[in-house]
Amino acid sequence: MMSNAPVPTATSESDADAGCVVVENVPISQAEAWLEDGVYVIRSTEFDLLAEDEDFDEALSLFIDRAADYATALSELISSHEATEDEERLAGILSRRLIAAFMAAEERSRQEQRRRGLFQRRGPRNGHWRHRETQASSSTHLSPA
């Protein structure tokens, strides 16, 4: 996963860069990020989520994985009737965002497959017509018009 955004330049939690973790143009969580002792830290300002890694893109991937895990844990609390009202609210918000990102990723994947399939069926885009030199039917020849 490539972030397409500059990596955080803040060097401590107290001066963290404000931003948003986004997947497929869907905001997953408002967050703060900073680089501390060679490790990128991303912390949600909406949910109880934190991810750290020496590589910023890996920290983003880890954050997204943890967001999915957190949504699953909240869902399990709801299913077992142990969730608080706040946990139910957070589960709804996070689950909707993750589902929207998943659906957007699926749609992008389908579009890419269609484009690849079209390319494979037709060959290179600079196609041309080649006259077939065989009979059109068993009794009719193409006339040289």
Secondary structure, 3 states (H helix, E strand, C coil): CCCCCCCCCCCCHHHCEEEEEEECCEEEEEEEEEEECCEEEEEECCCCCEEEECCHHHHHHHHHHHHHHHHHHHHHHHHCCCCCHHHHHHHHHHHHHHHHHHHHHHHHHHHHHHHHHHHHHHCCCCCCCCCCCCCCCCCCCCCCC
